[in-house]
């Protein structure tokens, strides 16, 4: 169970499950919950392929950053020795192949997005992560891609999906910038040019905060233009705004390593709330 537990942990199951959940929700929103063109089995295949793609990105990141993680995150499975490099590499290959087969089973659009995501994630881990902000932008593009994919599956990119993909992009970009704060020591030693390393921790949290606030502000565009159900959407987007403003105040006042580490996990919860807001807001529209 120790090796099995480490194998599950190294896939970052919370993050990867959120990717799967986001894909299904995006397909539902884009198709007005008809999921037209996808059978239940294909929907499951898309969801699992998304988990596989996210997991491969997480594992290859840990393989490439092993020496950095010995400083920044020594309790992770690889630096802690709970799983070997060869075992992690084999798991990554198996997951990549599984996702590829499932994507090919669904349709060409799914396969194309899967391959593009796989290539970009590998390029990020191998080359782009050390560039700092350009690498952060690639991550944000990868996470927001499911909403563009869902729109294409539903016949075209339009309506609230454009807004929500932009919201996700800005929120993830902010989180990636903020993530450099707790990792600044290891990143500086390894030559990784994060915003926190280049401009300082406080500058990183201020930039992240601006991106969070911009993401939250975009959430009101569908409401103004009547693209969502106001009764279901307004309370959730208002709650999200309050939480984001509170989070911004917390990290700007105290950009310490422990505070920003806790912040990273809370932001995932806020993203989930945003997904739910859009999912409920498009019901009956």
N, C-alpha and C positions, 0 to 999 in steps of 0.2 A: 504493500500500500504506500510505502514511502516513495518509491520510484514513480508509481502511478499518480500519487498526489502531486509530486513535483512536475510530472508531465502535464497535468491539467493546469497547475499554477503558472507554468511558463507560457501558456497560451493567453494569459490575462483573461480568464473567463468572463469577468464582468464587462470589460471593454468589448470583447468579441461577441458576447451575447447582445450587447447594445447595438453593435453593427447589424446583427441578424434582425433584431427587433426593428431597427430603423429602416431596413430594407423592406420588411413586410408592411410597416406603417406607411412608408413612402409609396409603395405600390397601391395600397388601399386608398390613400388620399388622392393620388394621381388618377385612379380609375373610378373615383367616387364610390369606392367600396364594392365595386362589381368584380374586381380582379379579372376583368375580361381578357381573354387570350391566354390565361394561365390556369392549368388544372391544379387541383390541390397538391398533387405529387410534385409538379413543377415549382409550386410555391415553396414547398418544403426544401426542394433541391436548391433553389435560389438562397434561401435562408441559411442552409448548411454551408453552401459555397461561400457566403459572406463571412461566416464564422471561420472557415478554413483560411480565407484570405487574410483576415485580421490576425489570426493565430500565427501564420507564416511570418507576417511582418513583425510581430512581437518576438518570436523566437530568433529570427535572423538579427534583430536589433540586439538581443541579449548575447548572441554568439559574437558579433562584431565588437560590442562594447564591454566584453568581459572584464578587461583590465580597468576600465573606467568604473564599472559597477562594483568592483572590489573596494573602491573608495566611496562611491555614492550610494550603492544599494547592496551591501554585503550579504543581506539576508535572502536575496533572490535565489532561486534554485541553482543556477549555474555557479555564481561565485561562492555559494555556500557548499557546493559539492554534492548536492542532493540529486543531481542528474549530470551525466557526463556530456562533454561537447559532442561526441559521436552520437550519443542517444538523442540529444536535442536536434542535431543536424538530420538524423534519420526521420525523426518525428516531423520536422519541417517539410522534408521531401514528400512524405506520405500525405500530409495535409494538403500540400500544394497540388499533388496529383489527384487527390479526392475532389478538391474544389474544381479543378480543371474538367474532370469527367462530368461532374454535376452541372457545371455551367454549359458545357457543350450539349448536354442532354436537353437543356431548356430551349435555347435558341441562339442565333448568331449575336444579337445585341448583348445578351448576358455573357457569352464567351468573350466578346470583344472587350467589355468592361472589366471582366475578370483578368484577362491577360494584361490589359493596360494597368490595372491596379497592382498586379503582381510585379510587373516590370518597374513601375514607379516606386513601389515600396522597397524593392531590393536596391534600386539606385539610391534612394534616400538613405537607407541603412549603410550602404557601402561608401557613398561619396558625398551626399548632400547634407547629411546631418551636421557635419563639421562646419558648414557654411553659415550656420545660425539662422537668420531670418529667411533666406531663400528656402532652406530646408523646412522651416516651420510652415511656409506657404504651401509647399508640396503636401505636407501632412493634412493641412486644412482642406486642400483641394480633394485629397483622397477620401476624407471623411464626409465631405458634402456631395461627393460623386453619386452616392445611391439615389439622391433626390432627382438628379438629372437623368440617371438611368431609368428610374421609375416613370418619369415623364415621357421618355422616349418609348418605353413599353406601352404606355397608355395613348400614344399617338402624337406627342409633341410637348415641348417645354412651354408651359404657360401658367397663368393664375398664381395661386398661393405657393406653388412649388418653387418658382423663381425666388420669391421672397424668403421662403424657408431655407432654401439652399444657401442663400447669401447670409442668413442669420447663423446657420451652422458653420459656414466658412469663417465668419468673424469670431464666433465664440471659440472655435477650436484653435484658431490662430492666437487668440488671447491666452488660451490655456497653454499652448506650446511655448509662448514667450515667457509666461509665468513659471513654467516647469524648469526653466533654466536657473531659477533662483536657488532652490535646494541643491542643485547639482553643480554649482559654480566652482567649487573646489576641484572636483574631478575633471570637469570640462576644461578649466584653465590649464591644468597639468597636461591634458591630452591635446590641447590646441584647438578645442571646439569653440568656435566664435559665436556663442549665443549672445543675445542682447544683454543678458545679465553679466557676461564676461566682458563684452565690449563697452557697455555704457554704465554698468553697475546695477545692483539689485533693485534699488528704488526706481530707477528709470524703467527697468523691466516691468515692475508691477504697475507703474503709471501707464505705460503703453498698453499693457494687458487690460487695464481698467477701461481705457478709452475704447478698445475693441469690444469689450463686454457691453458697454453702454450703447455703442452703435448697433450691436446685434439686437439688444433689447428694444431699441427705438424702431428698428425695422419691423418688429412684430406688430406694430399698430397699423401698418400699411394695409394688410388684408381687411382690417376692421373698417378703416376709412372708406375703402372702395367696395365694401359689401361682398367680399370674397369668402367670408366665414359667418357662421351663426353667432350673432353677438351675445346671446344669452349664455351659450356654452363657452365661448372663447374669451370674453372680456374678463371674467373673474380670474381665469388661469393666467392670462397674459399680464394682468395687473399684479398678481402674486409673484410671477416671475420677475417683473420689474423691481418690486420691493426687495426680493431676495438678491438680485444682481446689485442693486445700489448698496445694500448691506454688505455684500461680499467685497465690493470695491472699497468701501470705507475700512473694512477689516484689514485688507492686505496693504492698502496705502499707509495706514497708521502703523502697521507692524509687518514689514516685509521680511520677517525672520524665516529661517529654514523650516522650522516646525510648523509655523502658521501657513506657509505656502504649500507645504506637503499636505496638510489637512484641506487646504483650499482646493487642490487638484481633484480630490475625491468629491467634494461638494459640487464642483462645477459639473461633474458627470451627472449628478442628480438634477441639476438645473436644466441640463440638455434633455434629460428624460422628460421633465415637466414640459418643456417646449414641444417635444414630440407629441405628448398627450394633448396639449392645448390645440395643436393643429389637427390632430386626429379627431377630437371631439368637435372642433370648430367647423370642420367640413361635413359633419353629419347633416343631412337634410338640405344641403346647398346644391 
